[in-house]
């Protein structure tokens, strides 16, 4: 359920601490994008035409960039940066914006401040012999953090990161040390964190949405004029309708969302978790 109680401040780009955009992408040439569907009915939707490379330069690390060691292991022509439909990545990242910038209740802000404690608690997940989850309830305890963690399950050993607000800054944290193929770490950004002012973070997210929509608008226009040549015929009118649908979807992510699990229920389960592992929690 959505609400419009939080107002996001749209500021000019490049107010962040970084010299590059937080979310960088390069769309593949239209001519190289393989249609989806059956051989008898191939098609290219707006979504499919957003295929490209994506990366997040953060501090001295780059999220979504493969390690050279794993590329050698794969012995393939896989690009150095993650390669997928940028629309899907944008959907999942922008879907975490509203929760990420929302103020945390005092207990949760103190908990988020202590990353070591947070990770200790996150590691506690109790199941019976049949694999059924036991108390404390993991989903109830950590749904709030899941809402701040973009889903990237379409990648092999998908990168894991989250956005959490502490004070007036957004902390971007990642831990990909367990993401391995044949013992080799997959991602260049292994473990770390980065801070950015809330207004700058929101501006970067808006900019990501705006750049993708602008690039796709240009892409559709170039297909219409014959400057780009897709492998199958496409409907320009349909692509423009899809563009507008995606614009509306992206805009919706900048409105506040109601908390899925009540804070008091989450805190109760976290305190049960702390009792199991002997951790000390904020009062």
C-alpha positions in Angstrom: 0.0 0.0 0.0 1.5 3.4 -1.0 1.3 6.8 0.6 2.7 10.2 -0.6 3.6 11.5 2.9 7.4 11.6 2.2 8.6 14.3 -0.2 11.7 13.4 -2.1 14.0 16.3 -3.0 15.2 16.3 -6.6 18.5 18.1 -6.8 20.9 18.6 -9.7 23.4 15.8 -10.4 26.9 15.5 -9.1 26.3 16.8 -5.6 27.5 13.4 -4.2 30.9 12.6 -2.9 31.7 10.6 -6.0 33.1 12.0 -9.3 31.1 9.5 -11.3 27.4 8.7 -11.3 26.4 6.2 -8.7 24.6 4.0 -11.3 26.3 3.6 -14.6 25.1 1.7 -17.6 25.8 1.2 -21.3 23.0 -0.1 -23.6 24.0 -2.7 -26.2 23.6 -1.7 -29.9 20.1 -2.3 -31.0 21.4 -4.5 -33.9 23.0 -6.9 -31.5 20.0 -7.5 -29.2 18.6 -11.0 -29.8 14.8 -11.1 -30.0 12.8 -13.0 -27.4 10.0 -15.5 -28.1 9.8 -18.6 -30.3 11.5 -18.8 -33.7 8.1 -18.4 -35.3 7.1 -15.4 -33.2 10.2 -13.4 -32.2 9.7 -10.0 -30.6 11.6 -7.0 -29.1 9.8 -5.3 -26.2 10.9 -2.1 -24.5 12.2 -4.2 -21.7 14.3 -6.4 -24.0 15.8 -3.4 -25.7 17.3 -2.1 -22.4 19.9 -4.9 -22.5 23.3 -3.6 -21.5 26.1 -3.5 -19.0 25.7 -2.1 -15.5 28.0 -1.1 -12.6 28.0 0.9 -9.4 31.3 2.8 -8.8 31.3 3.3 -5.0 34.4 4.6 -3.2 37.3 2.5 -4.3 35.2 -0.5 -5.4 32.8 -1.2 -8.2 29.7 -3.2 -7.5 28.4 -5.5 -10.3 31.9 -5.9 -11.8 33.3 -9.4 -12.1 36.7 -10.4 -10.9 39.2 -11.1 -13.6 39.9 -14.5 -12.0 36.3 -15.7 -12.4 36.3 -14.4 -16.0 39.3 -16.6 -16.7 37.7 -19.5 -15.0 34.6 -19.2 -17.2 36.8 -18.9 -20.3 34.2 -17.0 -22.1 33.6 -13.5 -23.6 31.5 -12.4 -20.6 31.7 -8.7 -20.2 33.6 -7.3 -17.1 30.4 -5.6 -15.9 27.1 -7.3 -15.2 25.1 -7.7 -18.4 21.3 -7.8 -18.3 18.2 -5.7 -19.0 18.9 -2.4 -17.3 15.2 -1.9 -16.8 15.1 -4.9 -14.5 18.1 -3.6 -12.5 16.5 -0.2 -12.3 13.2 -1.6 -11.1 14.9 -3.5 -8.2 17.2 -0.7 -7.2 14.6 2.0 -7.3 12.2 -0.3 -5.5 14.5 0.0 -2.4 14.7 3.8 -2.5 11.7 4.8 -0.5 12.4 2.3 2.3 16.1 3.2 2.2 15.6 6.9 2.8 12.9 6.5 5.4 14.1 7.2 9.0 14.5 4.1 11.1 13.0 3.9 14.7 15.7 4.5 17.3 16.2 0.8 18.1 16.8 -0.1 14.5 19.0 2.9 13.8 21.3 1.9 16.7 21.3 -1.7 15.5 22.1 -0.6 11.9 25.0 1.5 13.3 26.7 -1.6 14.6 27.3 -3.6 11.5 29.2 -6.4 13.2 26.2 -6.9 15.6 23.8 -6.7 12.7 25.7 -9.4 10.8 25.9 -11.6 13.8 22.2 -11.5 14.3 21.5 -12.0 10.5 23.6 -15.3 10.6 21.1 -16.9 13.1 18.5 -18.9 11.3 17.1 -21.9 13.1 15.4 -24.8 11.2 14.2 -28.3 12.2 15.4 -31.5 10.6 12.7 -31.1 7.9 14.0 -27.6 7.0 11.0 -25.8 8.7 11.9 -22.5 10.2 11.8 -22.3 14.0 11.3 -19.3 16.3 12.6 -16.6 16.1 10.9 -15.9 12.8 13.5 -14.7 10.3 11.1 -13.0 7.9 9.4 -11.0 10.6 12.8 -10.0 12.1 14.5 -8.9 8.9 11.8 -8.0 6.3 12.6 -4.3 7.0 16.2 -4.9 5.8 15.0 -7.0 2.8 12.9 -4.0 1.7 16.2 -2.0 1.6 18.1 -4.7 -0.3 17.7 -4.7 -4.1 17.0 -8.2 -5.5 19.5 -9.4 -8.1 18.7 -13.1 -8.3 19.0 -13.1 -12.1 22.8 -13.1 -11.8 25.0 -16.1 -11.0 26.0 -15.8 -7.4 24.0 -12.5 -7.3 25.6 -9.5 -5.6 24.1 -8.6 -2.2 23.9 -5.0 -0.9 21.5 -2.8 0.9 20.7 0.9 1.6 20.1 2.0 5.2 19.6 5.5 6.6 21.6 6.5 9.7 21.2 10.1 10.7 21.1 12.2 7.5 23.2 9.8 5.4 22.5 6.7 3.4 24.9 3.8 4.1 25.4 1.5 1.1 26.8 -1.8 2.4 27.8 -5.0 0.5 29.1 -8.4 1.4 29.8 -10.7 -1.5 32.6 -12.8 0.1 30.5 -16.0 0.0 29.6 -15.5 -3.7 32.0 -18.0 -5.3 32.2 -20.3 -8.3 34.6 -23.3 -7.8 36.1 -21.5 -4.8 36.7 -18.3 -6.7 35.1 -15.0 -5.6 32.8 -13.7 -8.4 32.5 -10.0 -7.7 35.3 -7.4 -7.5 33.4 -5.6 -4.7 33.9 -8.1 -2.0 33.0 -6.3 1.3 32.6 -2.7 2.2 30.4 0.3 2.8 29.9 3.8 1.4 28.1 6.8 2.8 26.2 9.5 0.8 23.9 12.3 1.9 20.2 11.5 1.6 19.6 14.3 -0.9 22.5 13.2 -3.1 21.3 9.6 -3.0 17.8 10.5 -4.0 19.2 12.7 -6.8 21.4 9.8 -8.1 18.4 7.5 -8.1 16.2 10.1 -10.0 19.1 10.6 -12.4 19.4 6.9 -13.1 15.7 6.7 -13.9 15.8 9.8 -16.1 18.9 8.7 -18.0 17.5 5.3 -18.8 14.2 6.8 -20.0 16.0 9.4 -22.1 18.2 6.8 -23.7 15.3 4.7 -24.5 13.3 7.6 -25.9 16.3 8.3 -28.2 16.5 4.6 -29.1 12.9 4.4 -30.1 13.2 7.6 -32.2 16.3 6.2 -34.0 14.5 2.9 -34.8 11.6 5.0 -36.2 13.9 7.1 -38.4 15.8 4.0 -39.6 19.1 5.0 -37.9 18.9 1.8 -35.8 18.0 -1.6 -37.3 16.6 -4.2 -34.9 16.7 -7.8 -35.9 12.8 -8.0 -36.1 10.1 -5.5 -36.9 8.8 -3.5 -33.9 5.8 -1.4 -33.3 6.9 2.2 -32.5 3.5 3.0 -31.0 3.7 0.0 -28.7 7.3 0.9 -27.6 6.1 4.4 -26.7 3.2 3.1 -24.7 5.6 0.7 -22.9 8.0 3.7 -22.3 5.2 5.6 -20.6 4.3 2.6 -18.4 7.8 2.2 -17.2 8.0 6.0 -16.6 5.0 5.7 -14.3 6.4 2.7 -12.6 9.8 4.4 -11.9 8.0 7.5 -10.6 6.0 5.3 -8.1 9.2 4.2 -6.4 9.8 7.7 -5.1 6.7 7.7 -3.0 6.8 6.3 0.5 5.6 2.8 1.2 3.8 1.5 4.2 6.0 -0.8 6.4 5.3 -4.4 5.6 6.0 -5.8 9.1 5.2 -3.6 12.1 8.4 -2.4 13.8 7.4 -3.7 17.2 7.0 -7.2 15.8 10.4 -7.1 14.0 12.0 -5.9 17.2 10.5 -8.7 19.2 11.9 -11.3 16.9 15.3 -9.7 16.8 15.4 -9.7 20.6 14.6 -13.4 20.5 17.4 -13.9 18.1 19.8 -12.0 20.3 18.8 -14.3 23.2 19.7 -17.4 21.1 23.2 -16.2 20.2 23.9 -14.2 23.4 24.2 -10.8 21.7 23.7 -7.5 23.5 21.2 -5.2 22.0 20.4 -1.5 22.3 18.0 -0.8 25.2 
